[in-house]
Structure formats: C-alpha cells, structure tokens
Amino acid sequence: MTDLDDLDVIVVGGGGAGLAAAVSAAEQGAAVLLFESERELGGSTQLSAGLITAAGTSVQRALGIDDSAERHFQHYMDLNQWQLKPGLVRAFCAAAGPTLEWMIGLGLDVPAVLSSDAHTPGLSRAGVEDVWRGHVPRDQGYGLVQVLDRARKARGVEAVLNTRVAALLFEDGRVAGVVADGIEVRARSVVVASGGFAHNPDLLRRHYPDALDAGDSLFVVAAPGSRGDHLAFAEQTGGALAGDGWGLMLPTAYFQRYHHWQAGFPPASRVYVNSHGRRFMDEDASYAVSSGIIQAQDGPVWAVFDEKARLGLPTGYADWTPARVAEEAAAGRLAQAATLDALADRIGVPAHALTTTVTRWNEQLPETGTDADFLREQSLAAKGAPARPDPIATAPYYAARVLPAELVCTHTGLEIDHRAAVLDRAGTPIPGLFAAGEAGGGVLGMRYVGGGNAVANALTMGRIAGSNAAAAV
Ligand SMILES: Cc1cc2nc3c(=O)[nH]c(=O)nc-3n(C[C@H](O)[C@H](O)[C@H](O)COP(=O)(O)OP(=O)(O)OC[C@H]3O[C@@H](n4cnc5c(N)ncnc54)[C@H](O)[C@@H]3O)c2cc1C
C-alpha cells in the first residue's frame, strides 16, 4: 500500500504520458502515485494505433534503414517551419529512439518488417519523411498501454482510478501535490499528463478555433477524459502555454462520424476537386500535410467518384458503404448526377474544368499507373494498394464534400523545457511541476509530422518528465 504521507511523485492521468512518467519515476526509486479520472487507464493512447515516430532504432537497423535523431530533428523542425523551440525538439528527437527501445525492453513487440499501414505491426511510412519512421506495435495502442501497465504494477506504482484531480497544491511558488475528491495529497513533484481538450467546446473555441470550422461535421475521436484540466492548472500556477491554435484534424467526408477503423475508406478511384473543378492534391497524401492543403483552397472541396466505385465499397463499415452513400445521395446531401456536366452544376464548379480533370485522371493512373501531377502512385505503393485504380467513367457520378472534421488531438499545453519542466510566463521553471503528452506544450507543432507523432511525444516526454520529477526530489 502506498504511503500517502511520503510520496515523491504524483502523476495526473493514466494514458501513455502518465504511465511512462510513472514507470520511469519508479525506475529512479521514487514513491509514485497515479490518479486517473476514468474507470480505466489508457486515455486516447489506448484508442490509438499506437504508431510511434522514432529514429535510429533497432527496428530500422534490422531493415537496413540508415536514420538518426539529427535527421529526425531537421525534418521535424522544417515541417513546422521552425516555429518550435529547437532545444526542446532536439531533446525529444534524441530521446524518441531510446524510448522505443525502452518500450521494447518492457515487452512491446514491433517486428522488423515493412508495414503498409498503421495497423499492421512493423515499420511504416508515418508522414512525408524521406525515411520510414512509423513503428507500429503489435496490439496497437491497447498493447502499448498493457505493456506500460504491467511495468507500473511490477514497480509497485498504485493507480487510483475514477478520481479526477481537481487542482494542484500551489504553495509559496511551488507545486506540492494535488487535490482529488476533496482530499489534499502531497508529493515533492507532480507530473501533469491529463491529455488534451478535444471534448471541451469552450476550450476549443479559445485554443483551437479551427476545429470548430467543421461545424456540424465535426466529430471527436479522442478519449472522453480529454477535458483540458491542464489549462486550469496553468491558470492556477501561472504556467505558460505553448502550441496555442494547433491540433490534429483529419480530412473526412462531411457524413463520416467515426475513425476509419469503423468508418471505412473512400474509394481508391476518386479525385478531389476544388471550387474551380481542378484536382489539387494527392488524394492519399499523408495527414501530415493533407488537411493543410485542403484548408488552403479558396472554397469547398469535393471527392468525385462514380457508380462502380460506390458499388465496390466493402460493406460492414459505418460510413463508407454502398448503402450509406446511396442514402446520403437520396437525401440530397451528397451530389449525384447522370453526367459530369450535371454533377458540376450540382456542386457549383465549372463543367469544362471538371470534365477535363476527370479525363486527365482516366488517362493517367488507371491507364499508365503514373500520376504526373500529384505522384499518387507513390502513396498508393506505400499503402500496398493496387497501382491502377479504375477510371471514373460509370454513371451516375457522385460528389461528397471533404473537409478536416475528425478531431484527434489538441496541441495547446503547459509550456515545457527539454526536461519537461513547466515554465511560468516569464520562462522560469515552476518548482515541482512537470508535464507531458498533450498536456505538455511545445513538441506537437503546427504540422503533425505523421502517424506516431503524438504517441512518441506522450511516451518520450512522459519518460523524461518522470525521471526528472524523481530526480527533483
Ligand atoms: C483514435 C485515435 C487514434 C490515434 N492514433 C495515433 C497514432 O497511431 N499515433 C500517434 O502518434 N497518435 C495517435 N493518436 C493521438 C495520440 O493517441 C494521443 O495524442 C496521445 O496518446 C495522448 O497521450 P496522453 O498521455 O497525452 O493523453 P491520454 O492518452 O488521453 O491520457 C490522458 C489521461 O488523463 C486522464 N485525465 C484527464 N484529466 C484528468 C484529471 N484531472 N485527473 C486524472 N486523470 C485525468 C484521462 O482520462 C486520460 O486517461 C490517436 C488518437 C486517437 C483518438
């Protein structure tokens, strides 16, 4: 039984960051207690694919892939237009590889094989990096949480479930514990790892208003505990924020309501057109860049496909099925027309441009296997998809509005330094306070570098926070 009168470290939140912090603090010999607001541990981490971005790993080496933390850092900073603090990002990139090895040492299984997607264990293309860095573990986010939870138990760290930390104890300029269920619990350091605020509309309005641009199409896949309590802790302690205005929205069709595991996928044979009736992107581009490309268009964006594509959709999913598309079309919410000219009229784009776009598509990938304009054959190959999708040529034709509307995670957190220590508004570490994961701001940037960015952040910065919180006592 944990001695509540002699705690070194309290961890707030039992997702990837919190569990990594608790285990690493315990490895330093600290007496640790973890609070989790929900009935079970795991948070968004448990719901995730568990993909981890890391460089210079044993998995990459076994596959003959030459990579380094320095290369990871350069790519990360460039994609984020150097709007992040290089010192923090360098520390993150340097520790991400060793953190993956630490997880493997704890029992995580990442086989050294190439993987074509985020769900097949192995190494996959995570984003738009030149070297594959997406490590997909067996049993995905669930497996990852199980590994950490076993390590937690083995190190004697108690997890108090169903107990939401309401406030920090902030005395004489330092954090000295937490308040939960009306009880004060003291510790020498606290790690805030309470995740993001995707389920809090007021905080979205203040810190990530772009998410609300999706209007009625917005749906949130983050775990229910993502209420943004770390932002209240920032108010309470004078903590600074970083990452304001940023988060991850995935592009989806307006009628989609689930993550693609349940929603299914749009047909491979589709083109995205803008309000000029022009194709403007690789439809399978990584979400490291796809939402940004869509947002950069000066009007709505449409997925255009045909009847053969609709009928070819697999059944058994919630959203992208032949029946659901027909239902949306019958209700008049998804445009359907007998000719491309009539479809153009329905969605208000120039008919000549739409016909030209579809003709060019038909003459390229389906005919030759190459897409001279957008190089889509490369993303299809990385996904292991057939290189030659069908032409768009069988009436009726369909157009579904596509927009960034699936909210995965938020990036505004308590500003941390390279030790995961929380900074006050003058940039000075607040004694006794550390943060990690979505609750710790500064690593997740304006551009999500690809699948694995957020889990790598949670595990890596969680591990750093835990060991520094233990060392601070
Ligand atoms: C469907 C889905 C798929 C994803 N896939 C990937 C992926 O493959 N790779 C990737 O990198 N990212 C992915 N992400 C994002 C990634 O999973 C998260 O950003 C990351 O796991 C967050 O970890 P965390 O520890 O910060 O937060 P969480 O895992 O959400 O943990 C925070 C925990 O704190 C608890 N909590 C909140 N407030 C309190 C409080 N006051 N007191 C006590 N406990 C509290 C919550 O209940 C929760 O359990 C995905 C997300 C989702 C939703």
The ligand as an ORCA input file, in Angstrom:
! r2SCAN-3c Opt
* xyz 0 1
  C      -8.470      7.124    -32.492
  C      -7.110      7.722    -32.276
  C      -6.022      7.235    -32.995
  C      -4.752      7.789    -32.794
  N      -3.673      7.213    -33.409
  C      -2.433      7.688    -33.123
  C      -1.273      7.001    -33.553
  O      -1.337      5.907    -34.098
  N      -0.065      7.559    -33.310
  C       0.047      8.743    -32.662
  O       1.165      9.234    -32.504
  N      -1.019      9.383    -32.156
  C      -2.247      8.860    -32.340
  N      -3.326      9.464    -31.759
  C      -3.102     10.574    -30.816
  C      -2.463     10.027    -29.529
  O      -3.063      8.791    -29.200
  C      -2.607     10.975    -28.345
  O      -2.256     12.284    -28.678
  C      -1.685     10.514    -27.196
  O      -1.826      9.143    -26.975
  C      -2.020     11.313    -25.949
  O      -1.385     10.738    -24.838
  P      -1.576     11.462    -23.428
  O      -0.978     10.562    -22.425
  O      -1.129     12.857    -23.512
  O      -3.151     11.535    -23.236
  P      -4.186     10.348    -22.973
  O      -3.703      9.063    -23.518
  O      -5.517     10.829    -23.433
  O      -4.171     10.212    -21.397
  C      -4.624     11.246    -20.549
  C      -5.328     10.594    -19.378
  O      -5.549     11.564    -18.362
  C      -6.836     11.332    -17.804
  N      -7.251     12.590    -17.142
  C      -7.697     13.724    -17.723
  N      -7.903     14.678    -16.791
  C      -7.583     14.115    -15.587
  C      -7.597     14.603    -14.251
  N      -7.941     15.861    -13.953
  N      -7.233     13.749    -13.254
  C      -6.857     12.468    -13.526
  N      -6.831     11.965    -14.781
  C      -7.171     12.786    -15.806
  C      -7.666     10.932    -18.997
  O      -8.847     10.267    -18.620
  C      -6.688     10.044    -19.764
  O      -6.783      8.686    -19.357
  C      -4.587      8.892    -31.909
  C      -5.674      9.363    -31.186
  C      -6.918      8.783    -31.348
  C      -8.058      9.291    -30.515
*
